Amino acid sequence: MDLVKRANQLLAAKKFGELDLVIDKLRPEEPQLAEELCLQKWANLGDIKELEKCFDAYLDRFDNVPNSNRLTAASLKHDLAKYDEALTIAERVFETEASNFSAAEIIFSCAVNLQRAKTALRIASVMVDEAERLNQPEAVVVDYKVKQLMGTALVGLYPETLGIWDELLPHFEKYPEMLTANVFACVLRSLDGVGNVTEALRIIEEHGLEADDFPTTHELEMVIPQIFMSAGQEGRALNAYHEVLEKYPDRAEPRWNYSLGLLSIGRLREGFEHFEIRWQWGDFPSRKRLFSSPRWEGESLEGKSILVWGEQGVGDQLLFLSLLPFVMDKSPADLTIEVSYKLIKLVKAWYPEATVRGDDVVDTVGQSAYDQLDYQIPSGSLMRLVVNSTGKIDVNKRLMRLKQEAKDAFLPDHLLEKRFIVGLSWRSTLITETREFNYMSVLAAEEIVTSLPDDIGFICLQYAMTDDEKESMRKYDNVLVPEADFFDDVYSNAYHTGCCDVAVTAGTIVVQLGGIFGVPVLTWLPKRDWVLLGQEHYPWFDNILVVRGDANWDKESMLAELKRKLRIMLRIDRPALH
């Protein structure tokens, strides 16, 4: 009898012992077919572990694998929460079958779980077009439009999300099962992102999203308190946060969001206690480092050594290190600071009595340079100790100021002739769509330049400038565009900032650089940004003036207010009397 026919009969009869003998005979001549029979055997036996192992070997060995088999493997990996592997396999199918809806479903789900928002949006958008092109049933098209809505929300394209929402509203009457809690979460987050909190509140009330019997999800429960906080309903927001914390006591992200909410309204002691949860949150952007030495909790450091190590972005590291005098007041015998390599030169100049080095060692256990330390602390945790000691962020900050002779030796003559020098920075390098509302464009910088008299000079403090931005600013004789790459050369960025009389900047590292050098800084931030700590004035440095705006503020109005305040700071105009 034909071996293949015999193998299929044994497979149907579930005679797996005899089947193995037939598979062994097939392997020399039909290796791929033999492996495919093995796959069927393990699938029939329900042995997921062996099935996965067999699929791994099968896909690794053979290239001409039918897409149906690849899809089965992708589905298996997805069900095992191995989303990276599932995504790779499903995308291989999608490359050859652009209308394979099963592959698209797996890709979208994996992308969402992996927080690859752009991939999720791309695949949803492609499938909307494919479904419409192939005249798929209306329900299929609507389903992919829902996925497209979620994708746009994930990448922060909030106006686009709301446009799709408006388009889908009539369809939800026909397909109410598609109006899920996660759809509401995306819509509420988008409304908050564009500043339409009133509409967000209306949706919460109209659809009973807080009701006990509403089939909610973690994502929706996370966004509702943020809406209340944005609406200024602080008590309602905190109650909603408490409910989420009680429901998910082991999840770190709700407690992290709660901490930022508390900090944004000035409840600092509670906020910074909950801030410590960041090291238990898997998506926290800093590496969790391992030490054998204990965490410092504020005790005396006389005769002791301590390591203060940086966390989060370079701007955050400088912000937190402004609190280092609190550590130094405890009289440590040896102080070591670890920061991003691009900050070492600046931090050495700022705190010359400390040993300053890079932060590349994650697991320090067993390394003598670390094991001999008496204490260590991540720099962000200094905030909790300072607030517990003083009730506020109240430390005598150490400033560095450039003397006039240093400026005279550094700046070109045509700038030294100017009455004032203004530093300009308008954006971050990390412009995700969700953060875009917090930044300006080079056109705004040009408008500031052209709005002021010729006796005002300017230095571009913007790091990672594009060629177009450089060209735009170099056409003005009173503007200096430094040659240094400020993205990597933070010290040069700091030195140029220190040469300014005033700096106008987005909420980037330039704010901290101005603070460190005692340069008056004019910046703009969302009204309830946690970094403001619910205070009337900027709490970290005395020389920072913040223009506060609601989410999705009108940038023309914001720019007009910045120009008005800048003219007062430069003594061109007098402040209005009230």
Number of C-alpha atoms within 10 A of each C-alpha: 5 6 13 16 10 14 22 14 13 18 20 12 10 14 13 18 10 13 21 18 11 18 21 13 13 19 13 10 9 13 17 17 14 20 21 16 21 22 20 14 22 18 14 15 13 11 11 14 10 16 20 18 12 18 22 12 11 21 15 9 13 11 8 8 14 9 18 12 16 21 22 16 23 29 23 19 21 21 12 13 13 16 23 16 15 27 23 14 23 27 20 15 23 20 11 10 13 15 18 17 16 14 28 24 19 23 28 24 17 26 22 19 16 15 14 15 19 16 18 27 23 14 23 26 19 15 25 20 15 18 22 14 10 9 11 12 10 12 14 16 18 20 18 23 22 21 23 26 26 27 27 26 27 23 19 22 20 24 15 15 25 20 11 18 21 11 13 18 13 10 15 15 11 10 15 10 8 16 15 15 18 17 19 24 23 25 24 26 26 25 23 25 23 18 18 19 22 13 13 22 17 11 15 16 12 9 11 12 19 15 11 8 8 11 10 17 13 14 15 21 21 20 22 24 26 23 26 21 21 22 18 14 13 18 12 16 21 18 13 20 24 17 13 19 18 9 12 14 12 11 15 21 19 22 24 22 21 26 25 22 26 25 25 21 19 18 17 24 21 16 24 24 15 20 23 17 18 19 16 14 16 13 12 15 12 13 13 16 16 11 19 17 18 13 15 20 13 16 9 13 20 12 10 15 17 24 24 23 22 23 24 15 15 18 18 17 22 24 22 19 26 22 23 21 15 20 21 15 11 14 16 16 12 18 22 17 25 23 24 17 16 16 21 20 15 20 20 15 13 17 17 10 12 16 15 24 18 15 16 13 12 11 13 16 15 11 12 9 9 19 15 13 19 18 21 22 20 19 25 22 19 24 22 23 23 21 17 17 14 10 13 19 20 16 16 12 17 17 15 17 14 16 10 10 8 13 16 13 10 13 14 11 10 12 20 15 12 14 13 16 23 24 28 27 27 23 22 22 11 8 12 12 15 16 14 16 18 21 19 19 13 19 13 17 22 17 13 20 21 10 11 15 11 12 12 17 25 25 23 24 27 28 23 15 20 10 8 10 17 17 12 14 21 14 10 15 12 19 22 20 18 16 7 13 14 19 15 14 16 23 19 18 23 20 20 22 30 25 25 25 20 24 29 26 25 22 21 21 24 28 27 25 27 32 26 23 21 23 26 21 30 25 21 21 20 19 16 22 16 19 17 21 24 20 15 9 14 15 16 20 25 14 20 21 17 19 16 16 18 16 20 17 15 11 16 11 11 16 18 14 13 18 19 15 18 21 17 13 17 17 11 12 12 12 12 6 4 3
